[in-house]
């Protein structure tokens, strides 16, 4: 076995152990089936939490994203080039405004804003494979619902987890290659090792600044499908607010596509809404129905996902 293959084998073993640790560290996530996983190519400190002077915290990756190996699993009909290890980069972005807590040595740093995870193929797939620019292996967007997702670990320890699952959280998946339209339950679990320095609360009771290595899995019920080359599916998401800036809970949001077809969703407890698997390349109208306030409909041209819509009352 040459040195390169030995390296891949050893990293697969390490990754498998880390992923098993995730599965045993978090509660059972229902009947979902793993459809993808990743692990770092170099095992370095690519995940970064920054304490912003006790005012907030940001969670991200090293500049340029973390080089990772990514693979789909349990998805029938994938073309050969999407099977096996994909060379990719991963980025995580979110900002937290809620401070952390320590209870019985368990440290919990809430992530109370939208979390976006992008996993991008380093080179486009062949023409005719997937939509968009044929590079988005997976995008995960997580919003608070009944609970906030959180970075969790032992106070003073050097490992942590981040998990999100429906319906506790709003978890949406999208991809240039895979369709998630039939999925009803979705979850993900990330495991962080070599957390440096050790986990502890810092300024403002936010987690102190740390770096870590990471790996993770993504799951759904049922598993997503590969339907061959189709028009790219994108996501439309945002937030509905009241006049004072507080979230408008349980508001009815409607999306009308270019053919007049209408879809409706309700906002979460934090005012967030999401529409998945919307065909790209069209203009859609997003509107909010409310008996108390008037909201201006928004016309959105979907060349890609639109995930930062904000609705404020106009009266």
N, C-alpha and C positions, 0 to 999 in steps of 0.2 A: 504494500500500500504506500503510494507516494506521500510526501509531506502535506500537500494541499488536501488530499482526501482524508488524511489523518486529522487535520485541523477541523474540517467540516464534521467528521465523525465525533470528535471530542466536543465540539460546540453543540452538536445535536444532543449529546448525552447531557451536557450541562443545562441546555435549554429545557429538555424534558423534565429534569429534576426541578427546575425553577417553576415550570408550568404546573407540575404536580403540587408544588408548594402553594401556588395560587389556589388551586382547586380545594386544597384542604384548609386554606386560611380563610376562605370566604364561605358564606352560607350556600347551600345547594341552590342552583339557579333553575329549577324546574326541569322540564323535559327538553330543553334546547340541545341542539347538536352543534359541536364545533365545526365551523366552516373555514376558518383561517387561523394562522398563528404567525408570530414573528419572533426573531431573536437578533440581537445586535451582531454585526459582522466582527467587531473588534472587542466587545465586552468592556468598553470604556465608559467614563462618566458623562454620558450623552444627555441625560435628563437633568434639568436644572430648575430648582425652586429658589426664587429670590424673595427675601423679605424686604419690602419697599419702605424701610424706615418705620415700621409699625403701623402704616396706614393701610396697606394692602399687601398682597402677595401675588407673584406671577409664576406660572408653571409653563415651561417651554423646553426646547432642545438646544443643543449647541448650534451655532450659526451654520446654516446650510442643511440642518436636519441630521438625524442619526442614520448612518449607513446600516441597513438591516438586510437579513434574509427573510423573505416572506413566502408563505405557501398557502394555497387553497386546499381544502380537504372536503371530502364527502359531497362534492358537486359533480353531477354527471354531465358528460358531454363537453368538457373543456377541451379546446384545441391543444395540441401538443405543446406549443410554446407557453401556455399558461399553466401547465402541469409542472410539478416539482418546484424547486427553489427559484424565486424571482429576486433579482438584485434590485434593491429599491432604497429609498430614503423615507424616513418617518419624521413628522413634525407634530408637536402638541402645543396648543395655545389656549390659555385661559388666564383670567385674573380673578382673585378672590378678595372679597371685602368683609368676610366674616372671620373673626379670629378663631384660633384653635382652642382645644381643651385637653386636659389630662385627667382621666378618671381611672383609678386603680391601676396606674402605670400604663394605661392605654392612651396613646396620643392620637387625636383626631383633628385633622385640618380640613374643614369644610371647603368645598369648591362650589360656591354659590352662584356662579355665572356659567354661561355656555362654554362647554369644552369642545374644541374641534381637533380631531386627529386625522391627519392626511398621510396616506401611504402611497407613494408615487414610484412607478417603475422608472428605472434610470434611463431606459430607452423605449420609444414607442413600440407597441406590438405591430405585427404586420398589417398592411392595409386590408380592410375588410374584417378585422378582428376588433369587435367592440365599437364604442362610439366616442364622442369627444375627440381628444388628441391621443387616445389609446394608451394613456399612461396611468390613470387613476385606478389602482388596484382596490383601494378601499378608502372611503371617508366615513368617519364616525362623528356624529354630533350628539352631545349629551346635554340635556337641560334638566334642572331641578324640577321635581314634580311633588310627590308626597314627602320626599326627603332630599337632602343635598348629597351628591356623591362626595367622597372625601379620601384624602391620603391618610392611611391608617397604619400604625405600627406601635411597637413598644417604646415608651419613653426611654431614651438612652440606648436604643437599639440601632442596628445598621441595615434593617430591611423594612419594606413597606409595601402596601398593596393599594390599588385603586380599582374598584369594581363599580359597575352600573348595570341595572337590570330593570326591565319594565315589570310592573307599573310604578315601582318606586321612583324611577327616573324616566324621562323621555329619551329613548335611545333610537337614533335613526342611522341607517347604513345606506351608502350609495357607492356606485362603481361604474367605470366605463365598460365593464365586461359582464357584471353580474346583476340580476334583477332581484330586488327584495320586496316586490309588490305583494307577494302572497304571505310574507312573514307576519306573525302576530306577536310573538315574544322574541325579544332581542336582548342580548347582554354581552358584556366584555369584562375581562379581568386582566389587569396588568400587575406584574410583580417587579419590585425594585430591590436590587441588592447592592452591596458595597456603598450604602448611603454614607456620605462623608460631608461634614462631621456627623456625629451621632444625632439621632432625632431628639429635638428638644424645642420648646417654645422660646421664641426670641422677642424682639421689640414688638410692643402692642399685643402680645400673646399670639402673634402669628408664628407659624413654624419658622425657625431660623433658616437662613440660606443654606442649601445643601445641593449636592450633586449625586447621581446614582446611575447604575447600569440597569437596563430593563428588558423584559420579555413579556409576551402576552398572548391571549387567545380571544377569539370572537365567535359568538354562537347565536343561533336563532332557531325558531320552530315555526314552520318547517325550514329546512335548509334552503338557501336561495337557489336560483336556477340560472343556467347559462342558456340563452335562447338564440345564440348565433348573432351575427352582425345586425344591429337594429339602430334606429335613431337613439341618440344618447338620452338617458333619463336623468333629470336633475331634481333638485330639491328646493322648495320654497319655504322659508321659515322666518319667524320674527317674533315681535312682542306687542301686546296691546296694553296701553297704559291709561290710567284715569287722569283727570286734569292736574292733580297734585303730584303726578309722577309715580304713584303706586301701581302695582300690577292689577289689571282687570281680569279677575278670575272667572272662568267658565263663560267667557264671551264667545259668541258664534262668529267664526271666520269662514268666508266663502271664497273659493277660487273658481273662476269661470274661464275655460280655455277658448281657443280660437274657433272651436266648433260649437260653442255654446253649452258644452257639458259642464256641470257644476259639481264641485266637491265641497264638503263642509267639515270642519273640526271645531272642537272647543279648546279654549286656552287652559293651560295648567294653572295651578295655584299661584305660580309666579308670572302668569300672563303670557307664557310662551305658546306658540303654535307651530305646527310643521305639516307640510304636504310632501309626500314622497312620490318618486317615480312619475314626475311630470315630463312630458316629452319636450326636449330642447328645441330651439329654433322657432319658437312661436311667442306671441304676446299674450299674456294672461292678465286678468283683472282680479285683484285681491281686495275684498271689502269686509267690513266689520258691521255686524248687525247688533244694535243696542237700543233699548227703550229709554235709557237715561242720557246717552251722549250721541253726538253725531260725529262720524269719522269719514274722512275723505278717502274714497277708493283709490287704489294705486294701480297704474298700468305698468306691468313689468315685461321687458323684452328678455327672454330667456336664452341667451347664448351660453350661459352656464348657470350653476345654482345661485339663487338669491337668498341669502341666509341672515340678512341684517335689516329686515323691514321693521319699521317702528310706526305704530299708529297712536297718535295723540288726538283727543277730541278737538273739534274745531269750533264748538259752541261753549 
